[in-house]
């Protein structure tokens, strides 16, 4: 059985407590009921607590939670929040004994990793802390492997985050030994295969109009576009639906990669077009490919972010191996040429684009204003030798008309 769940906490012994996504609505409803029932409770007269007793606890967020007593010691009690898994020491004045709601089974399920042996036979504190930092409150995929012998035991599971198996990942980090490590290769950080490359984005059929965003401009005529899954100009084509699903899964997988990026090795091979992860100026890591070595001492590499089209010159410290499950998502940005116009022969602006001097910088900035942050649409005219498109603004007019109006470009029939 496979299902999505949120990790609510990691126990001190490495138990992984999960709340299946299917239970979320019912848990919210129960929580709302409990708040109503126990609203305005006064202080409890001294009470003799017993281990295992059911109660409600007032959390630090002032909400009431279902709990049970784990340990009684003087005026503080150790309680476990039964719907979330975590254990806390709490002064008696924040608890109430109750038999209400005891008929409803706990919403969180205690789990252990299937056929995974922690180093030293129990999870060390640093491993527990690492699991907590990696997984707490995150949505993961659970594969049930074995049911416990008794109903209070732990479910044996394989857990996947962003396409990576947790057992394999923790084994790779030397926190444990996993019997089932076939997908340790999936991390793809094993200095492995240099022949890998990205998949290309399937394009809509020529003539069909589809929503796009422009992610990077090289010149007014050469831009990078992304198929915009959020736009709803016409009924979505199959291509767009696939793109939308891909970009969502890719974003999730990248979010996880950013969490574990420090464990991925730095690049040691600088082959042209090699896929990698590169750190952008915002401090986040994105999919990229190597273009060229621009400087040898210290080494500086020109990379292109494949999902945006943007370029960056980066030191090797900002380049890392890419886990190979990130290669299955097609490249999101497509380089296209815009049809219907050419540079104006009488554009008197002196400042030109250094690498494309037929265009003035003013033409480039005007084009940036026409497309930046706008919901645009495109229609493909040709796919070879280059992908050529007509690009329309949100007013359904061709975007280059503004350049022609300002004398920065002329019509090209």
N, C-alpha and C positions, 0 to 999 in steps of 0.2 A: 504494500500500500504506500502510495506517495502523496504527500500533501504539503501545503505551505503553512508555516507557523512563525510566530514571533518568539524570540528567546527572551524570557522575562528575567532570568538571572542564572548565574552559575553558582552552585553550592560550594562550600569550602572544600568538599571532597571531590570537586570536579563534576558533580551531577549537573546535567544541563536541563533546566526547567523550560518547557515550551508551552505556549498557548496556541493551539491550532487556529488558523484564520477563521475557520468555520464557527468557532465558539465565540468570536469577538462580540457579536450582537447580543447573544444571550448573557455574556458576562457584564456588558454595559447595563443591560436591563436589570440584572440582579443587583449590581452596585447601586443603581438608582433606588431600587426598593429598600435596600439596607439603609441608605441615607435617610429615607423617609421614616422607616421604623424606629431608628435609634436617635432621631433628631431630638436635641434638647434634653439628653440624659443628664441627671445630676451626678454627684460623686457617689461612688459605691461604698457602702459600709464595709468594714473589714471582712474579707472572705477567704476561706481556706481553699486554695487552688490545688488541683491534682494534675499530675502529668497526663497528657493526652486529652485533657478536657477541651471541649469546644468553647470558643468565645468570639467576641468581636473586639477589634483593636482600633483605637484612634491613631491613624498614621500621622507622620510629620506634616502631611498636606491637609490635616484636619478631617480627612474622610474616614469613614468606618470601613473596616475590611474583615472578612471571615478569617479566623485563625485557630490554631490549636496550641496548647501549652506543651513545650518541648522539655523545659527544665524549670524547676522551682528552686530559687535560692534567695532567701530573705525577702526584701521588699521589691526586688526586680525579678522579672520572669523572662525566660527565653521563650519567644513565641515564633511559630512559623505561619506566614501568610499563606493559607492553603491554595488560593487561586493564583499566586504569583511565585511561590517557592521560597522567597527569602526568609531568613531567620534573623530576629532582632532581639536585643535585650530591652525590656520596656518596664517603666515603673507601673505598679499595680493600678494606680489611679486612671490609667488610660485603657483599662480592659473591662469588659463586662462578660459574665458567663451567659451563655444563651443556648437554647436547643433549637431556636429558629434556624431555618435554612440548612439544617444538618442532613436533610434528605437529598440535597442536591450534591452530586459528586464534585470534587475539586475541578476547576477548569484547567489547571496547569498539569502537565504530565512530566514526571521525572524521567530522564533518559540517560543512557550511557552509550558511548561509541562502541559499535559492534567490533569484536575481535581486535581491540586496541588496548595495548598494555602500556600504562604510563611507566616512565623510567623509575626504578626503585619500587615498583608495584603500587604506588599511589601517586596521585597528581600532586606535584610539588607546588608550593605557594606561587612561584613565578609563572608556572604554567596556568594555574587557576586565574591569576591576575590577567594574563595575556588573553585567555578565553573570554574573560569578563569584558575586557577592553574591545576585543574584536566583535563579540556577538551580542552584547546586551542591547535589548530593544530593537534588534535588527530582524528583518524578515528573511527566513531561510527555507530551504527545501528539505523535507524529511523523508527518508526511505526506511520504512519499518522492516527490520530484519528478524527479530525474535521477540515474542511476548514473554513477560516475566512469569515465573512459576506461581507467585502469589499476587493477588490484585494490588498490593501496595509496593510491589517491586518496581524495578526500572525497566523501561522499554529499551531494547537494544536497537540502535538506529545507525544509519549512515546519514551524515548531515552535509549538505552542499550549500556553499555561499558563493554567489556569482559564478557558478559553474565549477567551483573547486571543491574537492572532497576535504572535509575538515580533518579526518584521520590522516590522510596523506600529507596534508599541509603541516599538521602538528608533528608528524614523523620526520618530515623534511627539516623542521626546526629543531629536531632532536629532543622533543619533549616526551616522545612515546615511540613504541614500535607498533606498526599496524600490519596485521597479517595480510590485509586486503589492499595492497599498495599498487595495484596495476595502474591506477590513474595518477600516480606520482608523476608519470611522464607528462600528464595533461598540464602540469604547471608550466612545462615547456621552458623551464629556466635552466635546463640542463645543457648549457652551452651547445645545444643540440644543432638542429638542422638549419643550415644557412641558406637552403634553397627555398625557404618558405616565402610566400608573398601574400599581399592582401587580395581579397575578392573584389571584383568591380561591381558597382551598383547597377542593377538592371534598369534600363531607361524606359519611360513610356513610349508608345508608338508615335512616330512622326505625325504631326497634325493634331494630336490630342492636347488640350490645354490643361495644365496641371499647376497646383500651387507650389511656389518655391520661395526660399529666402536666399539672399546673396550673402555669403560668409566672408568673401575676400575679393578685392579687386586688384588685378595686376595693372590693367590700363582701362580706359573707358570701354574698350571693346573686348577685353579678355577678363572673365570673372569666374569665380567658383560659386556654384549654387548647390543648395541642399533641397531635396524634395521635401516639401513642408507637409508633415502629416496632420498638422492641426488645422490647416486651411480646409474649407469645405466649399470650394467653388462649384464643382460638379460632383456627381456621386463618385465616391472614391473608386479608383481603378484598383485591380488586384495588386499592381506594382506598388501603389501608394500604401495600401493596407499592409503589405509585407514590409515596406520601408518603415512604417510607423512602429510595427511590432519589433523590428530589428533595432531601431534607434532607442526604444525604451529598454530593451534587454541589454543593449550595449552600454547605456548610461548606468544601469544597475551594476553590470560587470566592472565598469570603470570605477564606480564608487568603491567597490570592494578592493580593486587593485590599488587605489589610493590609500586604503587602510593598511595594506600589507606591503607597500612599495619598498620599505626599508629591507625587506627580506629578499627582494629580487636582486640578482647580481648586476653589477655595472657592465656595460658593453666593453668587449675587448676586441671585437672584430668590427671593422668599419667599411664593410662592403657596400657599394652603392645600392640604393633601393632596399636595404635591409630593414625590415620592420622592427620597431623598438617602442619603448615608452619614453616620452620626453617631458621634462617639467616646463610648463609655460610660465609667463611672468606673474600669473595669479597664484603660483605656488602649487597648482594641481598638475597631475600627470595625465597626459593624453596619448592616443595612438599617433605614431609618427613614422617617417621613413628617412633614412640617411640619404643625402644628396651628394655632399662632397666635403673633403677636409679643407677648411679655409685657412688654417694656420697650424703650423707644426709645433711651435714652442710658445706658450703651452697649447696643447691640441684644442682646436675649435672646430666644431662640425656644423655644417649647414643642414638643418632638418626641415621637413615639411610636415605639418599636422594634417593627416590625411582626411580627417572628418571636417576640416574647415578650409584647407587650402593655404593657410598662413605659413610663413617661413620664420625660422629663428636660427641664429648662430649660437650654439650652446657648448659649454665645456663638457668633457666626458662625465663629470660628476652629476650632470643633469640628464644623463641617458641611461636607461636600464633595459635589461632583457624583457621582452613582452611575453606573458604567459600565452601558450598557443591557443587556448580556447578563445582568446580575443581576436584571433585571425578569422574566425568563422563568420564574423559580421562584415558585410560589404562596406567598402569605403563610403562615407556619407556625402563627401563633397565631390562634385563633378566639374571638371574644367570645361568651360564652354566659350565660344566666340559669339558675340551679339551681332545679329544681322541688320542690314538696312542703313548703315551710316559709316562714314569714314572721317578721318581728321579733316578739319577745314583747311583749305589751301592758303587762306588769308588770315589765319589766327595769328594776331600780332603779339600775343603774350610771350615774353622772353623766357620765362621760367618753364623749362620742359621736363618731362619725366626722363631721368638720366638713362634708364635702360630701354626707353621706348620714345625717343625724342620726337617722333612724328606727332605726339600728343603734348598739349600744354598741361602744366600742373593744374591750371584753373579748370580745364575740361575734366580732369580726374576728380577734383574736389566737388565739382557740380554733379558728376555722376554718383559720387558717394552720397551726396544729399538726396539724390533721387531714389536711392535703393536702401539706404541704411535703416534698419529697424522697420522696413515696410513689408506689407504682405503683397507679394508680387505673384504673377503667373507667367508661365513660359509655354512655348510650343516649339517642338523640335522641327527644324527644316531639313538638316542633313546630319548623318552620324559619321561620315568619313569624307575626306581624310580627318576632319575635326568635327566635333559636335557643335553645330551651329543652331542658335535658337533666336526666336523673337521674344523679347522680354517686355511684359506689360506692367504698368503701375497699378495701384489699387483703384485708380479711376478708369481702368481698362484701356488707357492710351499707351502707346509705345514709350518706354522710358527715355529713349534718346531724343524725343522731340524737343525737350527742354534745351539740350545741347545745340540743336539746330537753330532754335529760336534765339539763342544767345551768340550765335556765330562761332561756336566752338567746334562744330562738326557739320558735315553736309550729307545730304541723302546719297545713298549708294545704291543705284538700281541694278 
